[in-house]
Amino acid sequence: MLEKMDYNYPLSHHWSTEEIIDVVAFFQAVEKAYEGEIKRENFMDAYRAFKKVVPSMAEEKTIFKEFEDVSGFNSYRVVKKGKEANAGDMISQK
């Protein structure tokens, strides 16, 4: 298991508390994929909630880049794996 790093999630002060919770939950799901594995359904649920907060592909790309810069975790790769995986699969980015 990877050592927990100390970094901040890329968040907007325009988001509601519920939206911030959804975005943080998505990034925690990305971390789970890197540190071990996560059920595809759980990951995709977190991604769908994230997309309700960040519907713009351009903004998503910017936020993913900010998160990768501070964490080293590439969210796009995990999303791609999640989209390509079958129902019931576990996804991992190890």
N, CA, C and O atoms as a GROMACS GRO file, in nm:
protein
  376
    1MET      N    1   0.084  -0.118   0.000
    1MET     CA    2   0.000   0.000   0.000
    1MET      C    3   0.088   0.124   0.000
    1MET      O    4   0.191   0.130   0.068
    2LEU      N    5   0.047   0.222  -0.076
    2LEU     CA    6   0.124   0.345  -0.085
    2LEU      C    7   0.109   0.426   0.043
    2LEU      O    8   0.006   0.422   0.110
    3GLU      N    9   0.213   0.499   0.075
    3GLU     CA   10   0.209   0.587   0.191
    3GLU      C   11   0.119   0.706   0.159
    3GLU      O   12   0.127   0.763   0.050
    4LYS      N   13   0.033   0.742   0.253
    4LYS     CA   14  -0.057   0.857   0.231
    4LYS      C   15   0.026   0.983   0.218
    4LYS      O   16   0.114   1.013   0.300
    5MET      N   17  -0.004   1.056   0.112
    5MET     CA   18   0.066   1.182   0.089
    5MET      C   19  -0.019   1.296   0.142
    5MET      O   20  -0.141   1.282   0.157
    6ASP      N   21   0.043   1.406   0.170
    6ASP     CA   22  -0.027   1.522   0.222
    6ASP      C   23  -0.046   1.621   0.108
    6ASP      O   24   0.049   1.689   0.067
    7TYR      N   25  -0.168   1.630   0.057
    7TYR     CA   26  -0.198   1.725  -0.049
    7TYR      C   27  -0.345   1.765  -0.040
    7TYR      O   28  -0.424   1.701   0.028
    8ASN      N   29  -0.378   1.871  -0.110
    8ASN     CA   30  -0.516   1.920  -0.112
    8ASN      C   31  -0.582   1.883  -0.243
    8ASN      O   32  -0.519   1.880  -0.349
    9TYR      N   33  -0.711   1.853  -0.234
    9TYR     CA   34  -0.788   1.825  -0.355
    9TYR      C   35  -0.820   1.956  -0.427
    9TYR      O   36  -0.839   2.059  -0.362
   10PRO      N   37  -0.826   1.952  -0.560
   10PRO     CA   38  -0.864   2.072  -0.634
   10PRO      C   39  -1.014   2.097  -0.620
   10PRO      O   40  -1.095   2.024  -0.678
   11LEU      N   41  -1.051   2.199  -0.546
   11LEU     CA   42  -1.191   2.230  -0.519
   11LEU      C   43  -1.221   2.375  -0.556
   11LEU      O   44  -1.131   2.460  -0.559
   12SER      N   45  -1.347   2.402  -0.585
   12SER     CA   46  -1.390   2.538  -0.617
   12SER      C   47  -1.472   2.593  -0.502
   12SER      O   48  -1.554   2.522  -0.444
   13HIS      N   49  -1.451   2.719  -0.470
   13HIS     CA   50  -1.529   2.782  -0.364
   13HIS      C   51  -1.673   2.807  -0.409
   13HIS      O   52  -1.758   2.847  -0.329
   14HIS      N   53  -1.702   2.785  -0.538
   14HIS     CA   54  -1.837   2.802  -0.591
   14HIS      C   55  -1.924   2.679  -0.565
   14HIS      O   56  -2.046   2.687  -0.577
   15TRP      N   57  -1.863   2.568  -0.530
   15TRP     CA   58  -1.938   2.444  -0.509
   15TRP      C   59  -2.005   2.442  -0.373
   15TRP      O   60  -1.954   2.499  -0.276
   16SER      N   61  -2.120   2.375  -0.366
   16SER     CA   62  -2.190   2.356  -0.238
   16SER      C   63  -2.115   2.248  -0.158
   16SER      O   64  -2.027   2.180  -0.209
   17THR      N   65  -2.152   2.236  -0.033
   17THR     CA   66  -2.092   2.133   0.052
   17THR      C   67  -2.114   1.995  -0.009
   17THR      O   68  -2.021   1.914  -0.011
   18GLU      N   69  -2.235   1.967  -0.058
   18GLU     CA   70  -2.266   1.838  -0.118
   18GLU      C   71  -2.180   1.813  -0.241
   18GLU      O   72  -2.132   1.702  -0.263
   19GLU      N   73  -2.161   1.917  -0.321
   19GLU     CA   74  -2.078   1.902  -0.441
   19GLU      C   75  -1.932   1.875  -0.404
   19GLU      O   76  -1.867   1.792  -0.469
   20ILE      N   77  -1.882   1.942  -0.303
   20ILE     CA   78  -1.745   1.918  -0.258
   20ILE      C   79  -1.730   1.774  -0.209
   20ILE      O   80  -1.630   1.709  -0.237
   21ILE      N   81  -1.829   1.726  -0.136
   21ILE     CA   82  -1.827   1.587  -0.089
   21ILE      C   83  -1.820   1.491  -0.207
   21ILE      O   84  -1.744   1.394  -0.203
   22ASP      N   85  -1.899   1.516  -0.312
   22ASP     CA   86  -1.898   1.430  -0.431
   22ASP      C   87  -1.763   1.432  -0.502
   22ASP      O   88  -1.714   1.328  -0.545
   23VAL      N   89  -1.703   1.549  -0.514
   23VAL     CA   90  -1.573   1.561  -0.582
   23VAL      C   91  -1.464   1.491  -0.500
   23VAL      O   92  -1.382   1.418  -0.555
   24VAL      N   93  -1.464   1.512  -0.369
   24VAL     CA   94  -1.366   1.446  -0.283
   24VAL      C   95  -1.384   1.294  -0.289
   24VAL      O   96  -1.285   1.220  -0.293
   25ALA      N   97  -1.508   1.248  -0.289
   25ALA     CA   98  -1.535   1.104  -0.297
   25ALA      C   99  -1.480   1.046  -0.428
   25ALA      O  100  -1.428   0.935  -0.430
   26PHE      N  101  -1.492   1.122  -0.537
   26PHE     CA  102  -1.437   1.075  -0.664
   26PHE      C  103  -1.284   1.062  -0.655
   26PHE      O  104  -1.229   0.960  -0.696
   27PHE      N  105  -1.218   1.164  -0.604
   27PHE     CA  106  -1.072   1.158  -0.595
   27PHE      C  107  -1.027   1.047  -0.499
   27PHE      O  108  -0.922   0.986  -0.520
   28GLN      N  109  -1.104   1.022  -0.394
   28GLN     CA  110  -1.071   0.911  -0.305
   28GLN      C  111  -1.087   0.777  -0.378
   28GLN      O  112  -1.013   0.683  -0.352
   29ALA      N  113  -1.185   0.769  -0.470
   29ALA     CA  114  -1.202   0.648  -0.550
   29ALA      C  115  -1.082   0.628  -0.644
   29ALA      O  116  -1.037   0.516  -0.664
   30VAL      N  117  -1.031   0.737  -0.700
   30VAL     CA  118  -0.911   0.730  -0.783
   30VAL      C  119  -0.794   0.679  -0.698
   30VAL      O  120  -0.717   0.593  -0.742
   31GLU      N  121  -0.781   0.732  -0.578
   31GLU     CA  122  -0.674   0.688  -0.488
   31GLU      C  123  -0.686   0.539  -0.458
   31GLU      O  124  -0.586   0.467  -0.456
   32LYS      N  125  -0.808   0.492  -0.435
   32LYS     CA  126  -0.829   0.348  -0.408
   32LYS      C  127  -0.782   0.264  -0.525
   32LYS      O  128  -0.724   0.158  -0.506
   33ALA      N  129  -0.808   0.310  -0.647
   33ALA     CA  130  -0.765   0.235  -0.765
   33ALA      C  131  -0.613   0.227  -0.772
   33ALA      O  132  -0.559   0.127  -0.819
   34TYR      N  133  -0.544   0.330  -0.728
   34TYR     CA  134  -0.398   0.330  -0.730
   34TYR      C  135  -0.339   0.252  -0.613
   34TYR      O  136  -0.235   0.189  -0.627
   35GLU      N  137  -0.405   0.257  -0.499
   35GLU     CA  138  -0.351   0.195  -0.378
   35GLU      C  139  -0.391   0.049  -0.365
   35GLU      O  140  -0.333  -0.024  -0.284
   36GLY      N  141  -0.487   0.005  -0.441
   36GLY     CA  142  -0.534  -0.133  -0.433
   36GLY      C  143  -0.629  -0.158  -0.549
   36GLY      O  144  -0.587  -0.167  -0.664
   37GLU      N  145  -0.757  -0.170  -0.516
   37GLU     CA  146  -0.857  -0.186  -0.620
   37GLU      C  147  -0.992  -0.138  -0.568
   37GLU      O  148  -1.012  -0.125  -0.447
   38ILE      N  149  -1.083  -0.113  -0.661
   38ILE     CA  150  -1.216  -0.065  -0.628
   38ILE      C  151  -1.314  -0.130  -0.725
   38ILE      O  152  -1.282  -0.153  -0.841
   39LYS      N  153  -1.433  -0.158  -0.676
   39LYS     CA  154  -1.536  -0.214  -0.764
   39LYS      C  155  -1.570  -0.114  -0.872
   39LYS      O  156  -1.583   0.006  -0.847
   40ARG      N  157  -1.582  -0.164  -0.994
   40ARG     CA  158  -1.614  -0.077  -1.108
   40ARG      C  159  -1.740   0.005  -1.080
   40ARG      O  160  -1.742   0.125  -1.106
   41GLU      N  161  -1.845  -0.058  -1.027
   41GLU     CA  162  -1.970   0.013  -1.002
   41GLU      C  163  -1.952   0.128  -0.903
   41GLU      O  164  -2.006   0.236  -0.922
   42ASN      N  165  -1.875   0.103  -0.798
   42ASN     CA  166  -1.851   0.209  -0.699
   42ASN      C  167  -1.773   0.324  -0.761
   42ASN      O  168  -1.802   0.441  -0.734
   43PHE      N  169  -1.674   0.290  -0.843
   43PHE     CA  170  -1.595   0.395  -0.906
   43PHE      C  171  -1.680   0.476  -1.003
   43PHE      O  172  -1.677   0.599  -1.002
   44MET      N  173  -1.758   0.406  -1.087
   44MET     CA  174  -1.838   0.476  -1.187
   44MET      C  175  -1.948   0.560  -1.121
   44MET      O  176  -1.984   0.665  -1.173
   45ASP      N  177  -2.003   0.514  -1.009
   45ASP     CA  178  -2.100   0.596  -0.934
   45ASP      C  179  -2.034   0.726  -0.887
   45ASP      O  180  -2.092   0.834  -0.898
   46ALA      N  181  -1.912   0.714  -0.836
   46ALA     CA  182  -1.839   0.833  -0.791
   46ALA      C  183  -1.810   0.925  -0.909
   46ALA      O  184  -1.818   1.047  -0.896
   47TYR      N  185  -1.775   0.867  -1.024
   47TYR     CA  186  -1.746   0.949  -1.143
   47TYR      C  187  -1.872   1.020  -1.191
   47TYR      O  188  -1.867   1.137  -1.228
   48ARG      N  189  -1.986   0.950  -1.193
   48ARG     CA  190  -2.112   1.013  -1.236
   48ARG      C  191  -2.149   1.130  -1.144
   48ARG      O  192  -2.195   1.234  -1.192
   49ALA      N  193  -2.129   1.114  -1.014
   49ALA     CA  194  -2.156   1.222  -0.920
   49ALA      C  195  -2.061   1.339  -0.945
   49ALA      O  196  -2.102   1.455  -0.940
   50PHE      N  197  -1.934   1.308  -0.973
   50PHE     CA  198  -1.835   1.411  -1.007
   50PHE      C  199  -1.879   1.489  -1.131
   50PHE      O  200  -1.869   1.611  -1.136
   51LYS      N  201  -1.927   1.415  -1.233
   51LYS     CA  202  -1.967   1.479  -1.359
   51LYS      C  203  -2.089   1.570  -1.342
   51LYS      O  204  -2.106   1.663  -1.420
   52LYS      N  205  -2.172   1.545  -1.242
   52LYS     CA  206  -2.284   1.636  -1.214
   52LYS      C  207  -2.231   1.770  -1.163
   52LYS      O  208  -2.292   1.875  -1.187
   53VAL      N  209  -2.119   1.765  -1.093
   53VAL     CA  210  -2.058   1.887  -1.040
   53VAL      C  211  -1.972   1.954  -1.148
   53VAL      O  212  -1.969   2.076  -1.158
   54VAL      N  213  -1.903   1.872  -1.227
   54VAL     CA  214  -1.809   1.922  -1.330
   54VAL      C  215  -1.849   1.863  -1.466
   54VAL      O  216  -1.785   1.770  -1.515
   55PRO      N  217  -1.956   1.918  -1.526
   55PRO     CA  218  -2.002   1.861  -1.654
   55PRO      C  219  -1.913   1.894  -1.773
   55PRO      O  220  -1.913   1.821  -1.872
   56SER      N  221  -1.838   2.002  -1.766
   56SER     CA  222  -1.752   2.046  -1.876
   56SER      C  223  -1.628   1.960  -1.889
   56SER      O  224  -1.555   1.940  -1.791
   57MET      N  225  -1.603   1.909  -2.010
   57MET     CA  226  -1.481   1.828  -2.033
   57MET      C  227  -1.355   1.913  -2.011
   57MET      O  228  -1.255   1.863  -1.959
   58ALA      N  229  -1.360   2.039  -2.050
   58ALA     CA  230  -1.243   2.125  -2.032
   58ALA      C  231  -1.213   2.145  -1.884
   58ALA      O  232  -1.097   2.139  -1.842
   59GLU      N  233  -1.317   2.169  -1.804
   59GLU     CA  234  -1.297   2.187  -1.660
   59GLU      C  235  -1.251   2.056  -1.596
   59GLU      O  236  -1.166   2.056  -1.507
   60GLU      N  237  -1.309   1.943  -1.642
   60GLU     CA  238  -1.267   1.813  -1.592
   60GLU      C  239  -1.118   1.792  -1.617
   60GLU      O  240  -1.044   1.750  -1.528
   61LYS      N  241  -1.075   1.822  -1.738
   61LYS     CA  242  -0.933   1.804  -1.775
   61LYS      C  243  -0.844   1.890  -1.685
   61LYS      O  244  -0.738   1.844  -1.640
   62THR      N  245  -0.886   2.013  -1.660
   62THR     CA  246  -0.808   2.103  -1.574
   62THR      C  247  -0.800   2.050  -1.432
   62THR      O  248  -0.692   2.050  -1.371
   63ILE      N  249  -0.913   2.004  -1.378
   63ILE     CA  250  -0.915   1.953  -1.241
   63ILE      C  251  -0.834   1.824  -1.230
   63ILE      O  252  -0.762   1.803  -1.133
   64PHE      N  253  -0.847   1.736  -1.332
   64PHE     CA  254  -0.768   1.613  -1.332
   64PHE      C  255  -0.620   1.646  -1.332
   64PHE      O  256  -0.542   1.581  -1.261
   65LYS      N  257  -0.578   1.745  -1.410
   65LYS     CA  258  -0.437   1.785  -1.417
   65LYS      C  259  -0.390   1.839  -1.283
   65LYS      O  260  -0.281   1.805  -1.236
   66GLU      N  261  -0.472   1.923  -1.220
   66GLU     CA  262  -0.437   1.978  -1.089
   66GLU      C  263  -0.420   1.866  -0.987
   66GLU      O  264  -0.326   1.867  -0.907
   67PHE      N  265  -0.512   1.768  -0.990
   67PHE     CA  266  -0.503   1.656  -0.896
   67PHE      C  267  -0.379   1.572  -0.923
   67PHE      O  268  -0.311   1.531  -0.829
   68GLU      N  269  -0.349   1.547  -1.050
   68GLU     CA  270  -0.230   1.469  -1.082
   68GLU      C  271  -0.103   1.541  -1.039
   68GLU      O  272  -0.009   1.478  -0.990
   69ASP      N  273  -0.100   1.673  -1.056
   69ASP     CA  274   0.018   1.751  -1.018
   69ASP      C  275   0.048   1.738  -0.868
   69ASP      O  276   0.165   1.731  -0.829
   70VAL      N  277  -0.056   1.734  -0.784
   70VAL     CA  278  -0.033   1.728  -0.640
   70VAL      C  279  -0.025   1.586  -0.586
   70VAL      O  280   0.037   1.562  -0.482
   71SER      N  281  -0.087   1.489  -0.657
   71SER     CA  282  -0.095   1.353  -0.602
   71SER      C  283  -0.013   1.250  -0.679
   71SER      O  284   0.029   1.149  -0.623
   72GLY      N  285   0.009   1.277  -0.808
   72GLY     CA  286   0.074   1.178  -0.893
   72GLY      C  287  -0.022   1.076  -0.951
   72GLY      O  288   0.019   0.988  -1.025
   73PHE      N  289  -0.152   1.088  -0.918
   73PHE     CA  290  -0.254   0.995  -0.965
   73PHE      C  291  -0.324   1.051  -1.089
   73PHE      O  292  -0.376   1.162  -1.087
   74ASN      N  293  -0.326   0.972  -1.196
   74ASN     CA  294  -0.389   1.014  -1.321
   74ASN      C  295  -0.534   0.967  -1.324
   74ASN      O  296  -0.562   0.849  -1.348
   75SER      N  297  -0.626   1.058  -1.299
   75SER     CA  298  -0.769   1.026  -1.293
   75SER      C  299  -0.821   0.977  -1.427
   75SER      O  300  -0.904   0.886  -1.431
   76TYR      N  301  -0.772   1.036  -1.537
   76TYR     CA  302  -0.820   0.998  -1.669
   76TYR      C  303  -0.798   0.849  -1.695
   76TYR      O  304  -0.886   0.781  -1.748
   77ARG      N  305  -0.681   0.798  -1.657
   77ARG     CA  306  -0.651   0.656  -1.681
   77ARG      C  307  -0.747   0.564  -1.604
   77ARG      O  308  -0.788   0.460  -1.655
   78VAL      N  309  -0.782   0.604  -1.482
   78VAL     CA  310  -0.873   0.522  -1.403
   78VAL      C  311  -1.014   0.529  -1.461
   78VAL      O  312  -1.084   0.428  -1.467
   79VAL      N  313  -1.056   0.648  -1.504
   79VAL     CA  314  -1.188   0.662  -1.567
   79VAL      C  315  -1.194   0.576  -1.693
   79VAL      O  316  -1.294   0.508  -1.717
   80LYS      N  317  -1.088   0.579  -1.772
   80LYS     CA  318  -1.083   0.499  -1.895
   80LYS      C  319  -1.096   0.351  -1.862
   80LYS      O  320  -1.172   0.278  -1.927
   81LYS      N  321  -1.022   0.305  -1.761
   81LYS     CA  322  -1.032   0.165  -1.719
   81LYS      C  323  -1.174   0.132  -1.672
   81LYS      O  324  -1.227   0.026  -1.703
   82GLY      N  325  -1.234   0.224  -1.598
   82GLY     CA  326  -1.370   0.203  -1.549
   82GLY      C  327  -1.470   0.191  -1.662
   82GLY      O  328  -1.560   0.107  -1.657
   83LYS      N  329  -1.454   0.274  -1.765
   83LYS     CA  330  -1.545   0.270  -1.879
   83LYS      C  331  -1.526   0.142  -1.961
   83LYS      O  332  -1.622   0.091  -2.019
   84GLU      N  333  -1.406   0.090  -1.966
   84GLU     CA  334  -1.376  -0.029  -2.045
   84GLU      C  335  -1.405  -0.159  -1.971
   84GLU      O  336  -1.421  -0.264  -2.032
   85ALA      N  337  -1.412  -0.151  -1.837
   85ALA     CA  338  -1.434  -0.271  -1.755
   85ALA      C  339  -1.578  -0.318  -1.766
   85ALA      O  340  -1.667  -0.243  -1.805
   86ASN      N  341  -1.599  -0.442  -1.730
   86ASN     CA  342  -1.734  -0.500  -1.731
   86ASN      C  343  -1.796  -0.488  -1.592
   86ASN      O  344  -1.725  -0.472  -1.493
   87ALA      N  345  -1.927  -0.496  -1.588
   87ALA     CA  346  -1.999  -0.492  -1.460
   87ALA      C  347  -1.944  -0.604  -1.372
   87ALA      O  348  -1.921  -0.716  -1.418
   88GLY      N  349  -1.923  -0.572  -1.246
   88GLY     CA  350  -1.872  -0.671  -1.151
   88GLY      C  351  -1.721  -0.676  -1.142
   88GLY      O  352  -1.667  -0.738  -1.051
   89ASP      N  353  -1.651  -0.611  -1.236
   89ASP     CA  354  -1.505  -0.611  -1.235
   89ASP      C  355  -1.452  -0.521  -1.123
   89ASP      O  356  -1.518  -0.428  -1.077
   90MET      N  357  -1.330  -0.552  -1.083
   90MET     CA  358  -1.254  -0.465  -0.994
   90MET      C  359  -1.157  -0.389  -1.085
   90MET      O  360  -1.104  -0.445  -1.180
   91ILE      N  361  -1.136  -0.262  -1.055
   91ILE     CA  362  -1.038  -0.187  -1.133
   91ILE      C  363  -0.923  -0.144  -1.044
   91ILE      O  364  -0.941  -0.114  -0.926
   92SER      N  365  -0.806  -0.144  -1.102
   92SER     CA  366  -0.684  -0.111  -1.031
   92SER      C  367  -0.589  -0.040  -1.127
   92SER      O  368  -0.588  -0.068  -1.247
   93GLN      N  369  -0.511   0.052  -1.072
   93GLN     CA  370  -0.414   0.125  -1.154
   93GLN      C  371  -0.273   0.095  -1.105
   93GLN      O  372  -0.181   0.173  -1.130
   94LYS      N  373  -0.255  -0.017  -1.036
   94LYS     CA  374  -0.123  -0.052  -0.983
   94LYS      C  375  -0.028  -0.084  -1.097
   94LYS      O  376   0.088  -0.116  -1.073
   0.00000   0.00000   0.00000
